[in-house]
Amino acid sequence: MHDKLGELEEKIRMLLTEVSQSRQEKKNLAASVRELEAKLASVKEQLDLERAEKEQLELQLKQRGEEREEIRAKVEGILAEVSRIEANFSELS
């Protein structure tokens, strides 16, 4: 009887040790999950910033393209005017 009681006590100690280890593992896993969630939030924030920057750069690129077309149209207008003036001078000569 004493042997069975000793075996039972040993099994209970082992079980308590396993429970304690499991609790510690659970805490470690929870900490790892929190770390990963924080990293994920940081990466998401960085991604959002980069997307906003990309959108801003695309808008600036579009504006520069529009400005270039405006300048091109003005230069073509000036060149047409210069050609007209040259033609007038040629007729006068």
Distance bins in CASP14 RR format, pairs under 12 A and 6 or more apart:
PFRMAT RR
TARGET T0000
AUTHOR 0000-0000-0000
RMODE 2
METHOD distances of the structure
MODEL  1
1 7 0 0 0 0 0 1 0 0 0 0 0
1 8 0 0 0 0 0 1 0 0 0 0 0
2 8 0 0 0 0 0 1 0 0 0 0 0
2 9 0 0 0 0 0 1 0 0 0 0 0
3 9 0 0 0 0 0 1 0 0 0 0 0
3 10 0 0 0 0 0 1 0 0 0 0 0
4 10 0 0 0 0 0 1 0 0 0 0 0
4 11 0 0 0 0 0 1 0 0 0 0 0
5 11 0 0 0 0 0 1 0 0 0 0 0
5 12 0 0 0 0 0 1 0 0 0 0 0
6 12 0 0 0 0 1 0 0 0 0 0 0
6 13 0 0 0 0 1 0 0 0 0 0 0
6 14 0 0 0 0 0 1 0 0 0 0 0
7 13 0 0 0 0 0 1 0 0 0 0 0
7 14 0 0 0 0 0 1 0 0 0 0 0
8 14 0 0 0 0 0 1 0 0 0 0 0
8 15 0 0 0 0 0 1 0 0 0 0 0
9 15 0 0 0 0 0 1 0 0 0 0 0
9 16 0 0 0 0 0 1 0 0 0 0 0
10 16 0 0 0 0 0 1 0 0 0 0 0
10 17 0 0 0 0 0 1 0 0 0 0 0
11 17 0 0 0 0 0 1 0 0 0 0 0
11 18 0 0 0 0 0 1 0 0 0 0 0
12 18 0 0 0 0 0 1 0 0 0 0 0
12 19 0 0 0 0 0 1 0 0 0 0 0
13 19 0 0 0 0 0 1 0 0 0 0 0
13 20 0 0 0 0 0 1 0 0 0 0 0
14 20 0 0 0 0 0 1 0 0 0 0 0
14 21 0 0 0 0 0 1 0 0 0 0 0
15 21 0 0 0 0 0 1 0 0 0 0 0
15 22 0 0 0 0 0 1 0 0 0 0 0
16 22 0 0 0 0 0 1 0 0 0 0 0
16 23 0 0 0 0 0 1 0 0 0 0 0
17 23 0 0 0 0 0 1 0 0 0 0 0
17 24 0 0 0 0 0 1 0 0 0 0 0
18 24 0 0 0 0 0 1 0 0 0 0 0
18 25 0 0 0 0 0 1 0 0 0 0 0
19 25 0 0 0 0 0 1 0 0 0 0 0
19 26 0 0 0 0 0 1 0 0 0 0 0
20 26 0 0 0 0 0 1 0 0 0 0 0
20 27 0 0 0 0 0 1 0 0 0 0 0
21 27 0 0 0 0 0 1 0 0 0 0 0
21 28 0 0 0 0 0 1 0 0 0 0 0
22 28 0 0 0 0 0 1 0 0 0 0 0
22 29 0 0 0 0 0 1 0 0 0 0 0
23 29 0 0 0 0 0 1 0 0 0 0 0
23 30 0 0 0 0 0 1 0 0 0 0 0
24 30 0 0 0 0 0 1 0 0 0 0 0
24 31 0 0 0 0 0 1 0 0 0 0 0
25 31 0 0 0 0 0 1 0 0 0 0 0
25 32 0 0 0 0 0 1 0 0 0 0 0
26 32 0 0 0 0 0 1 0 0 0 0 0
26 33 0 0 0 0 0 1 0 0 0 0 0
27 33 0 0 0 0 0 1 0 0 0 0 0
27 34 0 0 0 0 0 1 0 0 0 0 0
28 34 0 0 0 0 0 1 0 0 0 0 0
28 35 0 0 0 0 0 1 0 0 0 0 0
29 35 0 0 0 0 0 1 0 0 0 0 0
29 36 0 0 0 0 0 1 0 0 0 0 0
30 36 0 0 0 0 0 1 0 0 0 0 0
30 37 0 0 0 0 0 1 0 0 0 0 0
31 37 0 0 0 0 0 1 0 0 0 0 0
31 38 0 0 0 0 0 1 0 0 0 0 0
32 38 0 0 0 0 0 1 0 0 0 0 0
32 39 0 0 0 0 0 1 0 0 0 0 0
33 39 0 0 0 0 0 1 0 0 0 0 0
33 40 0 0 0 0 0 1 0 0 0 0 0
34 40 0 0 0 0 0 1 0 0 0 0 0
34 41 0 0 0 0 0 1 0 0 0 0 0
35 41 0 0 0 0 0 1 0 0 0 0 0
35 42 0 0 0 0 0 1 0 0 0 0 0
36 42 0 0 0 0 0 1 0 0 0 0 0
36 43 0 0 0 0 0 1 0 0 0 0 0
37 43 0 0 0 0 0 1 0 0 0 0 0
37 44 0 0 0 0 0 1 0 0 0 0 0
38 44 0 0 0 0 0 1 0 0 0 0 0
38 45 0 0 0 0 0 1 0 0 0 0 0
39 45 0 0 0 0 0 1 0 0 0 0 0
39 46 0 0 0 0 0 1 0 0 0 0 0
40 46 0 0 0 0 0 1 0 0 0 0 0
40 47 0 0 0 0 0 1 0 0 0 0 0
41 47 0 0 0 0 0 1 0 0 0 0 0
41 48 0 0 0 0 0 1 0 0 0 0 0
42 48 0 0 0 0 0 1 0 0 0 0 0
42 49 0 0 0 0 0 1 0 0 0 0 0
43 49 0 0 0 0 0 1 0 0 0 0 0
43 50 0 0 0 0 0 1 0 0 0 0 0
44 50 0 0 0 0 0 1 0 0 0 0 0
44 51 0 0 0 0 0 1 0 0 0 0 0
45 51 0 0 0 0 0 1 0 0 0 0 0
45 52 0 0 0 0 0 1 0 0 0 0 0
46 52 0 0 0 0 0 1 0 0 0 0 0
46 53 0 0 0 0 0 1 0 0 0 0 0
47 53 0 0 0 0 0 1 0 0 0 0 0
47 54 0 0 0 0 0 1 0 0 0 0 0
48 54 0 0 0 0 0 1 0 0 0 0 0
48 55 0 0 0 0 0 1 0 0 0 0 0
49 55 0 0 0 0 0 1 0 0 0 0 0
49 56 0 0 0 0 0 1 0 0 0 0 0
50 56 0 0 0 0 0 1 0 0 0 0 0
50 57 0 0 0 0 0 1 0 0 0 0 0
51 57 0 0 0 0 0 1 0 0 0 0 0
51 58 0 0 0 0 0 1 0 0 0 0 0
52 58 0 0 0 0 0 1 0 0 0 0 0
52 59 0 0 0 0 0 1 0 0 0 0 0
53 59 0 0 0 0 0 1 0 0 0 0 0
53 60 0 0 0 0 0 1 0 0 0 0 0
54 60 0 0 0 0 0 1 0 0 0 0 0
54 61 0 0 0 0 0 1 0 0 0 0 0
55 61 0 0 0 0 0 1 0 0 0 0 0
55 62 0 0 0 0 0 1 0 0 0 0 0
56 62 0 0 0 0 0 1 0 0 0 0 0
56 63 0 0 0 0 0 1 0 0 0 0 0
57 63 0 0 0 0 0 1 0 0 0 0 0
57 64 0 0 0 0 0 1 0 0 0 0 0
58 64 0 0 0 0 0 1 0 0 0 0 0
58 65 0 0 0 0 0 1 0 0 0 0 0
59 65 0 0 0 0 0 1 0 0 0 0 0
59 66 0 0 0 0 0 1 0 0 0 0 0
60 66 0 0 0 0 0 1 0 0 0 0 0
60 67 0 0 0 0 0 1 0 0 0 0 0
61 67 0 0 0 0 0 1 0 0 0 0 0
61 68 0 0 0 0 0 1 0 0 0 0 0
62 68 0 0 0 0 0 1 0 0 0 0 0
62 69 0 0 0 0 0 1 0 0 0 0 0
63 69 0 0 0 0 0 1 0 0 0 0 0
63 70 0 0 0 0 0 1 0 0 0 0 0
64 70 0 0 0 0 0 1 0 0 0 0 0
64 71 0 0 0 0 0 1 0 0 0 0 0
65 71 0 0 0 0 1 0 0 0 0 0 0
65 72 0 0 0 0 1 0 0 0 0 0 0
66 72 0 0 0 0 0 1 0 0 0 0 0
66 73 0 0 0 0 0 1 0 0 0 0 0
67 73 0 0 0 0 0 1 0 0 0 0 0
67 74 0 0 0 0 0 1 0 0 0 0 0
68 74 0 0 0 0 0 1 0 0 0 0 0
68 75 0 0 0 0 0 1 0 0 0 0 0
69 75 0 0 0 0 0 1 0 0 0 0 0
69 76 0 0 0 0 0 1 0 0 0 0 0
70 76 0 0 0 0 0 1 0 0 0 0 0
70 77 0 0 0 0 0 1 0 0 0 0 0
71 77 0 0 0 0 0 1 0 0 0 0 0
71 78 0 0 0 0 0 1 0 0 0 0 0
72 78 0 0 0 0 0 1 0 0 0 0 0
72 79 0 0 0 0 0 1 0 0 0 0 0
73 79 0 0 0 0 0 1 0 0 0 0 0
73 80 0 0 0 0 0 1 0 0 0 0 0
74 80 0 0 0 0 0 1 0 0 0 0 0
74 81 0 0 0 0 0 1 0 0 0 0 0
75 81 0 0 0 0 0 1 0 0 0 0 0
75 82 0 0 0 0 0 1 0 0 0 0 0
76 82 0 0 0 0 0 1 0 0 0 0 0
76 83 0 0 0 0 0 1 0 0 0 0 0
77 83 0 0 0 0 1 0 0 0 0 0 0
77 84 0 0 0 0 1 0 0 0 0 0 0
77 85 0 0 0 0 0 1 0 0 0 0 0
78 84 0 0 0 0 0 1 0 0 0 0 0
78 85 0 0 0 0 0 1 0 0 0 0 0
79 85 0 0 0 0 0 1 0 0 0 0 0
79 86 0 0 0 0 0 1 0 0 0 0 0
80 86 0 0 0 0 0 1 0 0 0 0 0
80 87 0 0 0 0 0 1 0 0 0 0 0
81 87 0 0 0 0 0 1 0 0 0 0 0
81 88 0 0 0 0 0 1 0 0 0 0 0
82 88 0 0 0 0 0 1 0 0 0 0 0
82 89 0 0 0 0 0 1 0 0 0 0 0
83 89 0 0 0 0 0 1 0 0 0 0 0
83 90 0 0 0 0 0 1 0 0 0 0 0
84 90 0 0 0 0 0 1 0 0 0 0 0
84 91 0 0 0 0 0 1 0 0 0 0 0
85 91 0 0 0 0 0 1 0 0 0 0 0
85 92 0 0 0 0 0 1 0 0 0 0 0
86 92 0 0 0 0 0 1 0 0 0 0 0
86 93 0 0 0 0 0 1 0 0 0 0 0
87 93 0 0 0 0 0 1 0 0 0 0 0
END
